[in-house]
Amino acid sequence: MSNPTCIGCNKPRDQDRRHGGTMKIVYICSPLRGDGSPEAIRKNIQRARNYCEDALKERVIPIAPHIYFTQFLDDMIPEQRMLGLKMGLELLLVCHEIWVYGKYKISEGMQAEIDFAERIGLPVMYKEAK
Protein backbone atom coordinates (compact mmCIF):
# COMPACT_ATOMS: atom_id res chain seq x y z
CA MET A 1 0.00 0.00 0.00
CA SER A 2 1.44 3.40 -0.93
CA ASN A 3 1.90 6.15 1.61
CA PRO A 4 -0.43 9.14 0.96
CA THR A 5 1.20 12.52 0.53
CA CYS A 6 0.58 15.80 2.26
CA ILE A 7 -1.53 18.14 0.12
CA GLY A 8 0.48 21.13 1.41
CA CYS A 9 3.88 20.02 0.16
CA ASN A 10 3.54 16.60 -1.51
CA LYS A 11 5.84 14.88 1.01
CA PRO A 12 4.90 11.58 2.65
CA ARG A 13 2.42 12.23 5.45
CA ASP A 14 4.39 10.28 8.02
CA GLN A 15 7.68 12.09 7.35
CA ASP A 16 7.21 14.60 10.17
CA ARG A 17 4.37 16.24 12.05
CA ARG A 18 3.76 18.87 9.36
CA HIS A 19 2.78 16.22 6.88
CA GLY A 20 -0.25 14.50 8.32
CA GLY A 21 -3.23 16.25 6.81
CA THR A 22 -4.85 17.13 3.56
CA MET A 23 -4.88 20.93 3.86
CA LYS A 24 -1.98 23.38 3.95
CA ILE A 25 -1.48 25.01 7.36
CA VAL A 26 -0.47 28.66 7.17
CA TYR A 27 0.85 30.82 10.00
CA ILE A 28 -0.60 34.34 9.89
CA CYS A 29 2.06 36.87 10.88
CA SER A 30 0.81 40.41 11.48
CA PRO A 31 1.21 43.22 14.04
CA LEU A 32 -0.42 42.97 17.45
CA ARG A 33 0.62 45.77 19.83
CA GLY A 34 0.87 48.76 17.53
CA ASP A 35 1.29 51.75 19.84
CA GLY A 36 0.30 49.60 22.83
CA SER A 37 -3.10 51.16 23.32
CA PRO A 38 -6.11 48.86 23.81
CA GLU A 39 -7.65 50.37 20.67
CA ALA A 40 -4.56 49.58 18.55
CA ILE A 41 -4.49 46.01 19.85
CA ARG A 42 -8.22 45.59 19.18
CA LYS A 43 -7.82 46.89 15.60
CA ASN A 44 -4.84 44.63 14.94
CA ILE A 45 -6.71 41.58 16.23
CA GLN A 46 -9.60 42.45 13.91
CA ARG A 47 -7.17 42.79 11.00
CA ALA A 48 -5.73 39.37 11.85
CA ARG A 49 -9.25 37.93 11.78
CA ASN A 50 -9.71 39.46 8.33
CA TYR A 51 -6.40 37.94 7.16
CA CYS A 52 -7.62 34.55 8.38
CA GLU A 53 -10.85 34.98 6.43
CA ASP A 54 -8.80 35.81 3.32
CA ALA A 55 -6.67 32.70 3.91
CA LEU A 56 -9.78 30.52 4.18
CA LYS A 57 -10.79 31.68 0.71
CA GLU A 58 -7.52 30.16 -0.51
CA ARG A 59 -8.51 26.84 1.12
CA VAL A 60 -5.79 26.79 3.77
CA ILE A 61 -5.99 26.48 7.54
CA PRO A 62 -4.91 29.81 9.04
CA ILE A 63 -3.10 29.83 12.38
CA ALA A 64 -3.05 33.28 14.00
CA PRO A 65 -1.75 32.85 17.56
CA HIS A 66 -2.19 36.50 18.43
CA ILE A 67 -5.95 36.08 18.07
CA TYR A 68 -6.04 33.05 20.35
CA PHE A 69 -3.27 33.81 22.85
CA THR A 70 -4.65 37.25 23.68
CA GLN A 71 -7.64 35.49 25.22
CA PHE A 72 -5.48 34.39 28.16
CA LEU A 73 -2.12 36.21 27.86
CA ASP A 74 -1.50 39.94 28.25
CA ASP A 75 0.99 41.15 25.64
CA MET A 76 1.78 44.17 27.84
CA ILE A 77 3.19 41.94 30.60
CA PRO A 78 6.74 41.03 29.48
CA GLU A 79 6.72 37.47 30.83
CA GLN A 80 3.39 36.72 29.17
CA ARG A 81 4.53 38.35 25.92
CA MET A 82 7.65 36.17 25.85
CA LEU A 83 5.58 33.05 26.54
CA GLY A 84 3.20 33.96 23.70
CA LEU A 85 6.10 34.53 21.30
CA LYS A 86 7.66 31.19 22.29
CA MET A 87 4.37 29.34 21.81
CA GLY A 88 3.94 31.00 18.41
CA LEU A 89 7.35 29.72 17.32
CA GLU A 90 6.33 26.23 18.40
CA LEU A 91 3.23 26.51 16.22
CA LEU A 92 5.40 27.44 13.25
CA LEU A 93 6.89 23.94 13.44
CA VAL A 94 3.59 22.44 12.25
CA CYS A 95 2.93 24.97 9.48
CA HIS A 96 3.69 24.71 5.76
CA GLU A 97 4.16 28.46 5.20
CA ILE A 98 4.15 31.79 6.98
CA TRP A 99 2.10 34.59 5.46
CA VAL A 100 3.30 38.04 6.49
CA TYR A 101 0.87 40.96 6.48
CA GLY A 102 1.96 44.52 7.16
CA LYS A 103 5.06 44.23 4.98
CA TYR A 104 6.12 47.80 5.66
CA LYS A 105 5.42 47.63 9.41
CA ILE A 106 7.34 44.58 10.56
CA SER A 107 7.30 44.53 14.36
CA GLU A 108 9.99 42.98 16.56
CA GLY A 109 7.74 39.97 17.25
CA MET A 110 6.95 39.53 13.57
CA GLN A 111 10.64 39.68 12.68
CA ALA A 112 11.37 36.94 15.22
CA GLU A 113 8.68 34.77 13.59
CA ILE A 114 10.02 35.45 10.09
CA ASP A 115 13.61 34.70 11.15
CA PHE A 116 12.55 31.43 12.79
CA ALA A 117 10.51 30.41 9.75
CA GLU A 118 13.52 31.01 7.51
CA ARG A 119 15.76 28.97 9.85
CA ILE A 120 13.42 25.97 9.68
CA GLY A 121 12.96 26.28 5.92
CA LEU A 122 9.37 27.54 5.74
CA PRO A 123 8.41 29.60 2.73
CA VAL A 124 7.81 33.23 3.74
CA MET A 125 5.02 34.80 1.70
CA TYR A 126 4.37 38.55 1.88
CA LYS A 127 0.68 39.25 1.44
CA GLU A 128 -1.44 42.33 0.99
CA ALA A 129 -4.78 42.63 2.76
CA LYS A 130 -7.72 42.14 0.41
Secondary structure by P-SEA (a helix, b strand, c coil): cbbbbbccccccccccccccccbbbbbbbbbccccccaaaaaaaaaaaaaaaaaaaaacbbbbbcccccccccccccaaaaaaaaaaaaaaaaaccbbbbcccccccaaaaaaaaaaaaaccbbbbbccc
